[in-house]
Structures are given as structure tokens and as C-alpha cells.
């Protein structure tokens, strides 16, 4: 949960268009079993070019979700849950591009 002060320090970038993807990478510091991801983006916005990848070593990546350059469903306060079964990974990348406010 981010309050106003934390939000200013959170990772963010600006993408020129939906074909330009930016990502945040998380290193979990060891291989763990991931059964689901719960993503939160700004409420009441749609996003384009969202993609989730996981990796055991930070070099070889498995695509878990790829929305292409199309729009996502409108984000709600409940977030967006992605069922991963039981995926082993140490690294997670979350790509996204512009949102409906930016275009």
C-alpha cells in the first residue's frame, strides 16, 4: 500500500506508445514456488502492452501473460489476479506501457 510520499519514490517511467514496453524486475533472492500474482495499477484505467515473465536465472525467461499491444480490462481496487499454477522462479518481470490517461 502506497501513501502519497511512497508513491513519488515508486518505480515508473513514460512510454511513448503501446509498442514501447517498460518493465520492473523483482529478484526474490532464491527460487520459490509462485502460485499467483496479484497486480495493482492505477484504478479505473486500462493499460496496453502488459506482459509478465518469470526466470530461474535472470537470463532465460518464460512468458506467463502477454496482452500484446491491446488494452487490458479496466483496473479495479481488487487488482488483477494471475493464476500461475505452481511456477518455480527467482525473477519476475512485469512489463506495461501507457494507460488510458496517457493516450
ROKOLKE-394358 format. One record per residue (C-alpha): residue number from 1; x, y, z. Coordinates in nm, 4 decimals, decimal comma. Layout:
// ROKOLKE-394358
<rec><i>NUM</i><X>X</X><Y>Y</Y><Z>Z</Z></rec>
...
//
This chain:
// ROKOLKE-394358
<rec><i>1</i><X>0,0000</X><Y>0,0000</Y><Z>0,0000</Z></rec>
<rec><i>2</i><X>0,1483</X><Y>0,3278</Y><Z>-0,1085</Z></rec>
<rec><i>3</i><X>0,0699</X><Y>0,6563</Y><Z>0,0581</Z></rec>
<rec><i>4</i><X>0,1435</X><Y>0,9840</Y><Z>-0,1174</Z></rec>
<rec><i>5</i><X>0,5088</X><Y>1,0011</Y><Z>-0,0100</Z></rec>
<rec><i>6</i><X>0,5882</X><Y>0,6425</Y><Z>-0,1118</Z></rec>
<rec><i>7</i><X>0,4208</X><Y>0,6889</Y><Z>-0,4496</Z></rec>
<rec><i>8</i><X>0,6723</X><Y>0,9558</Y><Z>-0,5500</Z></rec>
<rec><i>9</i><X>0,9577</X><Y>0,7081</Y><Z>-0,4954</Z></rec>
<rec><i>10</i><X>0,7906</X><Y>0,4107</Y><Z>-0,6659</Z></rec>
<rec><i>11</i><X>0,9244</X><Y>0,2767</Y><Z>-0,9978</Z></rec>
<rec><i>12</i><X>0,7682</X><Y>0,4438</Y><Z>-1,3001</Z></rec>
<rec><i>13</i><X>0,8521</X><Y>0,5545</Y><Z>-1,6493</Z></rec>
<rec><i>14</i><X>0,6856</X><Y>0,7012</Y><Z>-1,9552</Z></rec>
<rec><i>15</i><X>0,6267</X><Y>0,5017</Y><Z>-2,2730</Z></rec>
<rec><i>16</i><X>0,5789</X><Y>0,6928</Y><Z>-2,5977</Z></rec>
<rec><i>17</i><X>0,3224</X><Y>0,4453</Y><Z>-2,7342</Z></rec>
<rec><i>18</i><X>0,1760</X><Y>0,0975</Y><Z>-2,6776</Z></rec>
<rec><i>19</i><X>0,4594</X><Y>-0,0675</Y><Z>-2,8719</Z></rec>
<rec><i>20</i><X>0,7145</X><Y>0,0687</Y><Z>-2,6226</Z></rec>
<rec><i>21</i><X>0,7218</X><Y>-0,1579</Y><Z>-2,3180</Z></rec>
<rec><i>22</i><X>0,8842</X><Y>-0,0695</Y><Z>-1,9874</Z></rec>
<rec><i>23</i><X>0,9360</X><Y>-0,3224</Y><Z>-1,7099</Z></rec>
<rec><i>24</i><X>1,0051</X><Y>-0,3643</Y><Z>-1,3422</Z></rec>
<rec><i>25</i><X>1,2101</X><Y>-0,6681</Y><Z>-1,2414</Z></rec>
<rec><i>26</i><X>1,1924</X><Y>-0,8265</Y><Z>-0,8967</Z></rec>
<rec><i>27</i><X>1,4657</X><Y>-1,0574</Y><Z>-0,7646</Z></rec>
<rec><i>28</i><X>1,3167</X><Y>-1,2865</Y><Z>-0,4993</Z></rec>
<rec><i>29</i><X>1,6756</X><Y>-1,3797</Y><Z>-0,3950</Z></rec>
<rec><i>30</i><X>1,6057</X><Y>-1,7523</Y><Z>-0,4231</Z></rec>
<rec><i>31</i><X>1,3938</X><Y>-1,9864</Y><Z>-0,6318</Z></rec>
<rec><i>32</i><X>1,0426</X><Y>-2,0039</Y><Z>-0,4886</Z></rec>
<rec><i>33</i><X>0,7115</X><Y>-2,1569</Y><Z>-0,5930</Z></rec>
<rec><i>34</i><X>0,4698</X><Y>-1,8892</Y><Z>-0,7160</Z></rec>
<rec><i>35</i><X>0,1039</X><Y>-1,9853</Y><Z>-0,7390</Z></rec>
<rec><i>36</i><X>-0,0431</X><Y>-1,6447</Y><Z>-0,8239</Z></rec>
<rec><i>37</i><X>0,0445</X><Y>-1,2836</Y><Z>-0,8886</Z></rec>
<rec><i>38</i><X>-0,1787</X><Y>-1,0023</Y><Z>-0,7750</Z></rec>
<rec><i>39</i><X>-0,1107</X><Y>-0,6870</Y><Z>-0,9775</Z></rec>
<rec><i>40</i><X>-0,2209</X><Y>-0,3397</Y><Z>-0,8811</Z></rec>
<rec><i>41</i><X>-0,2099</X><Y>-0,0475</Y><Z>-1,1178</Z></rec>
<rec><i>42</i><X>-0,3990</X><Y>0,2810</Y><Z>-1,1052</Z></rec>
<rec><i>43</i><X>-0,7696</X><Y>0,2204</Y><Z>-1,0507</Z></rec>
<rec><i>44</i><X>-1,0207</X><Y>0,2881</Y><Z>-1,3304</Z></rec>
<rec><i>45</i><X>-0,7557</X><Y>0,2823</Y><Z>-1,6055</Z></rec>
<rec><i>46</i><X>-0,6863</X><Y>0,0393</Y><Z>-1,8851</Z></rec>
<rec><i>47</i><X>-0,3289</X><Y>-0,0393</Y><Z>-1,9903</Z></rec>
<rec><i>48</i><X>-0,1667</X><Y>-0,1625</Y><Z>-2,3091</Z></rec>
<rec><i>49</i><X>0,1285</X><Y>-0,3951</Y><Z>-2,3727</Z></rec>
<rec><i>50</i><X>0,1158</X><Y>-0,5738</Y><Z>-2,0388</Z></rec>
<rec><i>51</i><X>0,3343</X><Y>-0,8823</Y><Z>-2,0076</Z></rec>
<rec><i>52</i><X>0,4578</X><Y>-1,0997</Y><Z>-1,7184</Z></rec>
<rec><i>53</i><X>0,7709</X><Y>-1,3156</Y><Z>-1,7397</Z></rec>
<rec><i>54</i><X>0,9477</X><Y>-1,5376</Y><Z>-1,4865</Z></rec>
<rec><i>55</i><X>1,3003</X><Y>-1,6761</Y><Z>-1,4763</Z></rec>
<rec><i>56</i><X>1,5083</X><Y>-1,9139</Y><Z>-1,2674</Z></rec>
<rec><i>57</i><X>1,8387</X><Y>-1,7441</Y><Z>-1,3569</Z></rec>
<rec><i>58</i><X>1,7623</X><Y>-1,3915</Y><Z>-1,4806</Z></rec>
<rec><i>59</i><X>1,8691</X><Y>-1,4817</Y><Z>-1,8362</Z></rec>
<rec><i>60</i><X>1,6119</X><Y>-1,7299</Y><Z>-1,9680</Z></rec>
<rec><i>61</i><X>1,2532</X><Y>-1,6068</Y><Z>-1,9447</Z></rec>
<rec><i>62</i><X>0,9132</X><Y>-1,7804</Y><Z>-1,9593</Z></rec>
<rec><i>63</i><X>0,6139</X><Y>-1,5713</Y><Z>-2,0679</Z></rec>
<rec><i>64</i><X>0,3235</X><Y>-1,6095</Y><Z>-1,8238</Z></rec>
<rec><i>65</i><X>0,0942</X><Y>-1,3413</Y><Z>-1,9656</Z></rec>
<rec><i>66</i><X>0,1143</X><Y>-1,1330</Y><Z>-2,2830</Z></rec>
<rec><i>67</i><X>-0,1654</X><Y>-0,8930</Y><Z>-2,3736</Z></rec>
<rec><i>68</i><X>0,0180</X><Y>-0,7841</Y><Z>-2,6888</Z></rec>
<rec><i>69</i><X>-0,0333</X><Y>-0,4173</Y><Z>-2,7699</Z></rec>
<rec><i>70</i><X>-0,4052</X><Y>-0,4353</Y><Z>-2,6925</Z></rec>
<rec><i>71</i><X>-0,5816</X><Y>-0,2849</Y><Z>-2,3950</Z></rec>
<rec><i>72</i><X>-0,6352</X><Y>-0,4669</Y><Z>-2,0675</Z></rec>
<rec><i>73</i><X>-0,9556</X><Y>-0,4773</Y><Z>-1,8681</Z></rec>
<rec><i>74</i><X>-1,0136</X><Y>-0,1705</Y><Z>-1,6535</Z></rec>
<rec><i>75</i><X>-0,8142</X><Y>-0,1986</Y><Z>-1,3304</Z></rec>
<rec><i>76</i><X>-1,0193</X><Y>-0,2188</Y><Z>-1,0101</Z></rec>
<rec><i>77</i><X>-0,9357</X><Y>-0,1747</Y><Z>-0,6418</Z></rec>
<rec><i>78</i><X>-0,9191</X><Y>-0,5568</Y><Z>-0,6198</Z></rec>
<rec><i>79</i><X>-0,6279</X><Y>-0,5668</Y><Z>-0,8636</Z></rec>
<rec><i>80</i><X>-0,5759</X><Y>-0,8303</Y><Z>-1,1320</Z></rec>
<rec><i>81</i><X>-0,5032</X><Y>-1,1857</Y><Z>-1,0193</Z></rec>
<rec><i>82</i><X>-0,2999</X><Y>-1,4151</Y><Z>-1,2442</Z></rec>
<rec><i>83</i><X>-0,3112</X><Y>-1,7875</Y><Z>-1,1651</Z></rec>
<rec><i>84</i><X>0,0373</X><Y>-1,9329</Y><Z>-1,2151</Z></rec>
<rec><i>85</i><X>-0,0339</X><Y>-2,2918</Y><Z>-1,1119</Z></rec>
<rec><i>86</i><X>0,2909</X><Y>-2,3615</Y><Z>-0,9309</Z></rec>
<rec><i>87</i><X>0,5693</X><Y>-2,1857</Y><Z>-1,1212</Z></rec>
<rec><i>88</i><X>0,9277</X><Y>-2,2014</Y><Z>-0,9906</Z></rec>
<rec><i>89</i><X>1,1105</X><Y>-1,8705</Y><Z>-1,0301</Z></rec>
<rec><i>90</i><X>1,3606</X><Y>-1,6349</Y><Z>-0,8729</Z></rec>
<rec><i>91</i><X>1,2921</X><Y>-1,3370</Y><Z>-1,1004</Z></rec>
<rec><i>92</i><X>0,9656</X><Y>-1,1776</Y><Z>-1,2127</Z></rec>
<rec><i>93</i><X>0,9351</X><Y>-0,9082</Y><Z>-1,4798</Z></rec>
<rec><i>94</i><X>0,6220</X><Y>-0,7014</Y><Z>-1,5201</Z></rec>
<rec><i>95</i><X>0,6015</X><Y>-0,5096</Y><Z>-1,8476</Z></rec>
<rec><i>96</i><X>0,3470</X><Y>-0,2398</Y><Z>-1,9120</Z></rec>
<rec><i>97</i><X>0,3045</X><Y>0,0570</Y><Z>-2,1376</Z></rec>
<rec><i>98</i><X>0,0722</X><Y>0,3532</Y><Z>-2,1417</Z></rec>
<rec><i>99</i><X>-0,2587</X><Y>0,3755</Y><Z>-1,9632</Z></rec>
<rec><i>100</i><X>-0,5859</X><Y>0,5300</Y><Z>-2,0742</Z></rec>
<rec><i>101</i><X>-0,4987</X><Y>0,8617</Y><Z>-1,9073</Z></rec>
<rec><i>102</i><X>-0,1736</X><Y>0,8888</Y><Z>-2,1091</Z></rec>
<rec><i>103</i><X>-0,3105</X><Y>0,8419</Y><Z>-2,4602</Z></rec>
//
